[in-house]
């Protein structure tokens, strides 16, 4: 729970909603769908293209936040001799959408689902994303099912993907699964076992996942607040299944020399040198013999200096994008943070590109040509996703900025303790600060001297303006 919340009267609640609507208008991201898209979605929901293969006897389950209804993935894990078999069912949006139809055109305008407080702007109409196409429990659904065979070390030995009908048995949430594992129950022990093996494999190949705390807007009835949230171990193990699938998909496409990759170029030496300088400034130990991935795994975000170091490390993640190819492998096919070729295939209800990557893999595994409608989209798809990524970041940031200002609006002049995360290279008196109570990241200014990066300082709230969606502190 957040350490500070605002109790919102109906008038203020309506005011926040009005401001969120203003953000949507300002950024051109309408929450509602055109009538023809709704009509097409309602018709598609009644008549999906169901595959012949029947895997409804496999006891799939979903694991998501408790309020999620757009359930993209369901899994079933088995032990196979000394190894494992991962069955991973992904919602089949192509069973409802035809290239060029009103739903498809709208999806290309949106690109991805946008998140902000409880004002989610979905990629697809909810009749699909939270109903007919979602892998809800007890419902037969069209899916694209991955069968991933792993050896005793958790390394991928064999991949197969095809369309099938599936039926999830249960809608689980992270907290309950983690509680079961913490209690020593064996129900979900294979997820932990495989997840830890995949984490070890990630470390061995030089992959890295930054331990960034998530800043969340929490809304419970008339209470709005902010919290920094660390992911549970089960979320990281679950994420490893998704990463495994994305790497398997990338390899299928690279072998056939056709497909879509999510790429991130390797960091240049100057960027790594700058990070080492930052570590020295923060007094964070980074031996010369320790690689960057090993260094990141040594960080503990509960330590203020380490938290600032994690923020500095995000500079190496800039430059991610998509590349489409047909007939020739891209010159740079790697995702540097994953330390392997990788693509997005596990969230088609929330991300447009996944539908195309999934369709490519299904065709290649069946020994069939990649559909023309997929290949025709390659020319514009990377730019479409780049633009949608910018919109998603801008929308999420605007919502968080609004709620931060609303939470703090009555606290101007009060003092807070916070950690300096970054300083402006052009003016070291300016920077960003992370306040623990409430969970706020905002600008900070010292009139007299350079800010001490990585140190905890006392600051005064100088500004909290919901209209401008701005919060600022002074030393």
N, C-alpha and C positions, 0 to 999 in steps of 0.2 A: 504494500500500500504506500502511496506517496506520503511524505511527511507533512505536507501542507496542501490543503484543498480549499477551494472556494465553494461556499454554498450558494447556489445560483437561484435567485428568485425567478418567478415566471417572466418578469419584465426583462431581467438580465439574460435569462435563458433565450428568450425571443431575440434579444439584441445580438447575442452570440450567433444564433442561427442566421440572422440577417447579415452579419458580417461575413460568415462563411459563404453565404449565397453571393455576397459581393465579391469575394475572392474568386469564386467560380466564374462569375461574369467577367471580372477583370482579366482572368487568365484564359478565358474562352474554353472552359472545360464543363460543359453542361452535364448535370446529373441525370436529366431525363433523356430518353431516347425518342427519336422521331416516330410518329405513328406507324409508318410503313415498316420500320424495323421491329417494333413491338408486334405487329401483326405477323410478320414473317417468322419471328421467334416463337410466337404462340403456335403457329402452324407446324413449325419444325419440331417443337416439343411433343406434338402429338404423333409424329411420324418419323422417328429416327431410322437411319439405315442400320439395322441390327446385323452383326456378323453371324456366320453359321457356327463358328467354334463356340462351344459352351464350356466355360470354366466356372460356372456358378457353384460348383461343389467345393472349390477352394475357399477356405475360411479367411478371406481378406478382412483387414481392419484398417481404419483410417486413424491417424494421430495428428491432431491440429489444436489450435487454441479452442477453448470450449464454445465460443460464440460463432466460430466459422461455419458457414454453410456452403461455400464454394470449395468443395473437396476435390482437389485434383488427383490425389494419389492415395492408393490403398496398397497394403503389402501383406504378403504371407511368406514367412521364413521357415525353411526346413533344414534339418541336418541331413547330409548325404555322405555316408561313410565318414572319412576324416574331414570332409569339406562341408559346403553349404549350397543351398539353392535359394536364391532370392526371386520371388515372384513380385513384380511391381506393376500394378495396374494404373494406367494414366487415363484420365477422362478423354474421350474421343470427340473433340468438338467438330471434327470433319464429318461425323455421322449426322450432324444437324445443319451444317453450313455448306453451301455450294459456292464455289468461286464466282465472284461478281454479283451475288445476291445482296439484298439490302443489309443483312447482318454482316456479311463480309466487308462491304464497303464501309460500314460504320466502324468495324473493328480496325480497319486500316487508318481511319481518322483518329482513333483513340490510342491504339498501340498497346496499352497495358492498363490495368486497374490502378486507380489513384487512391491513396490512403491518406486520411487526415481526420483525427478524432473518430467520431462515428459517422463521418460524412464520406463514406467510401463511394467512389464513382467507378462502377464496374466496367469491364471491357465488353461484356455481353449483357443483354437484358437478364434480369434475375430469374425469369421463367426458365432460362437455360442454366445460367451460372450457379444458381442456388437451388435448382430443382431438377429439371429433366436431364441435364448433362452432369450434374454433381454426383459423386459416388456416395450417395446417402445410404445409410444402413437399411437392409431389407428390401432394396430396390434393384431390379435387374437393369444394368446399364451397359451401353456399348463402351468398350475400353480398348486401349492399346496396351498389351501385356508384355512386359519384359521378363524373360527367364534368364537369370544371370547365375551361372555356375561358378562357384568360388572354390579354391583349394583350401588346404588346412591353414594357410597363412592369410587367407582372406583375399588372395589375388584372383583376378578375373581369369577364368579358364575357358569359358564358352558363353556366347551371347545369342539369344534368339528373341525376336520380337514379332508379334502378329496381333491381329484384331481378335477380340473375343467378347462374349457376354460374361459379365461378372456380377457378383452380389456381395457387397460388404456385409459383414456380420455385426460390426460394432463401430460406433463413432467414439473414439477415445480422445482424451486430452492429455497434454504433456504432464500436468501436475499429478494426475492419478496414476499414469504409467510410471513416473519417477517414484511416487510413493510406494508402489508395488515393488519396484526394484530395491528401494531402500529397505523395505521390510524383509528382503531376502526371498520373496516369492519368485517362482521360476517361470511364470506365465510369459514374461517378456525378456527372458534371459538371453535369447538368441539375438535380439536387437542390440543389447549391450555387448555381447560377445563379438558379433560381426562389426558393430560400430567401432569398438576399440581396436580390432584388427585393421580396419580401414584407416583409423587415425594413425596407427603405427606405420602403415604403408605410405600415408601422406608425408609423415616425417622422413621416411627413408628416401622418398623421391625428391625431397626438398620443397614440398608444398607448405603453405602457411595460411592460417586463418587468424585474422586480427581479433583479439578478445574485446571488441568494442561494446560497451554497455549501450542498450537501446533507450532512447528517451521516449517515453510513452505519455500520451494524453489519456487520462483515465476519466471515465464518466460513469457514475453510479447514481441513477436517479437525478437528484438536483445537485450533486456534488461533482465538481470538475477539479482535476488536479494533474500533477506531473510526477513522474517517477523515472529513475534510471533503473533499468532491469537487466540483470545478467541472465543469459540463457541457461536452462537446466542441462545437465549432462545428456539426458535423453534427447533433447533437441539437437545436440551436436551429433549424436549417433544416428538420429533420423536423417540429418542433413548429409551424413556420409553415404547413405543409400542413394540419395538424390545425386550427389556428386559422382558416385560409381556409375549410375545410369547415364549421366551426361558424358562421362569419359567413354563409356561403351558405345554410345551413339556417335561420338566424334570419330572413333576408330572405324566404325562401319562406313562412314561417309568418306574418310580419308582413303580407305582401301578401295573404294569405288571411284574416287576422284570427283565426287559430286556431293554438294551439301552446304551446310551453314555452320560456321564455328563462332563461338564466343572467344575472343582473343584478348590478350593483354601482353604488350611487349615487355621484355625484361628491363629491369631498371638499369640505367647506365651507372658507371662507376662514380661519377660526380654526385649523383643523388645518394648513393650509398655512403660516400664520404661525408656528405652534409649530415646524414642521419647519425653517423658516428660522432661528428662534432656536437650535434644536439644531445646525444647520450652523455658526452663528457660534461656539457653545460648543466645537464640535469643530475649529474652524479649517479648515473645508472651504469652499472658495470657491464661492459661489452668487450670481452677479451678479443684480441686480434685473431685468435684461432677459431672463434665462434662464428658460424655462418649467420646470415640474416634470419632464416627460418628458426634456427635454434635460439637466437636472441629473442625473437617474438614470443616463443613458447616459454621463455624464462620470465616474462613480464607478469606482474600481478597488479591488475587495475585497482585493487584496494589501496595500493600505495600511490600517493598523489604524483610523485615523480614518474612512476611507471605509467599512470594514466595519461600524463602529458606526452610521454614517449609514444604511446599507442596512437595518439592523435597525429603526432609527427610522422609516424609510419604510413599513414594513409596517403601520403604524397606518392608512394610507390605504386598505388593502385589506380592512379589516373591514367587515362588512355585506353581503357577497355572499350571494345566495340564488337561489331559483328562483321564477318566476311563470308560472302557467298562465292562458291566456285563450281565449275563444271568443266571437267576435262584436264585440269591442271591443279595440283595441290598448291595452296597459298605459300608464298615465300616465308611467312611467319605464321604458322598454325597453332602456336602454343598459347596457353593461358599461364602467365608467369606465376601467379599466386597459387594456382593448382599444380603447377609444374607438370602439366600434361595437356594434350589437346582436349578440348572440352566444348560442349554445346548445351543449349537450354532445351530440354524436352519434358520437364516434369511439372510445368504449371500452365497448360494451355488455356485454362479458364481465366487466367489472369495476365497472360502475356501472349501476344500475337505470334511471335516468331516460333514458338514451340509447336504450333500446328504444322508449320512447314517442315521443321526438322523431323517431327514424328512421321509425317507422311513420306518423307524421303527414306527414313530407315525401314518403314514397313515395306515399301516397294523393293528396296535393295535386298532385304532378307527373303522376300518372296521370289527373287530373281526376275522382277518385273521392271520396266522402265519407270523412272521417276515421272509422275504426272506432269503434263505440260503446264497446268495451272500453277504448279509449284515452281517450275523452272522460270516461268514468265515473271514471277514475283521477285526473283533474285536481284534484278537490277535496282529496285527501289527499297527492298526490305531493310538493308542496313541503315539507310538514312531515316526510314520510318521509325525504327526502333531508337535511333539516336535522339530524334526529336521527342519521342514519347518519354524517354528517360529524363530529358531536360524538364519536360512538363511535370513529371512525377516528383522530381526533387523540388521544383519551385512550389508546387501545391502543398506538399508535405511541410516544407519549411514555413510557408505562409501560415498554415494552420497552427503549427507549434508556436510561431512567433506571436500569433494572436492570443493563444491560451496563456503563454508566459506573461504577456502584458496584462491580461485579465486577472491572473492569479496574484500579480504583484501590484496592481493599480492602487491599492490602499496602503502600500508599504513604502512609498517614496520618502526618503530621508532616513529610513532604518538601516542598520548595519548588518552585514552578513559575512560569513567566512567562505572563501572559495579558493580554488586552485587555478593559477594562471596556466592555460593550456598552450597558447600561442602568442607570439608577439609580431607586430607588423615590422617587416624588415626595413621599411622606409622610415618608420617612426617607432622606436622601441618603447615609447611611453604608451602606445596603444596596443591592444591585443584582445584576446578572448579569455573568459573566465568561466569555470564550471562551479556553480553553487550547489551544495548538497541538499539544502532545505530552503525552498523547494528545488526540484531537479531542473535547473535552468542553466543554459549556456548563453552568454551574452557578451557584448563588448564591454571593455573596461579601459579607463584612462587614468594615468598618473601625471599630474601637472608638473612634477618636479624631477622625476628620474625614470630610468628604464625599468620596465616591469620585470620582476624576477620569475622567469619561466620555470614552471614545475613546483613553485613554492606556494604554500597556503598563506593567504593574506586577508586582512579585514578591509571590506569595501562598503561604500554607502550607495544605496540605490538612488540614482540621480534622475531616472526617467522610467516610466512604465505607462506607455500610451497605446491603448487598444486600437484607437483610430489609425495610428501610424504603424501599428504592429511592431513597436520598438521598445526595447529594454536596454538600459545602459547603467553601468556602475562607475563610480570614481573611487580611487584609493583615498 
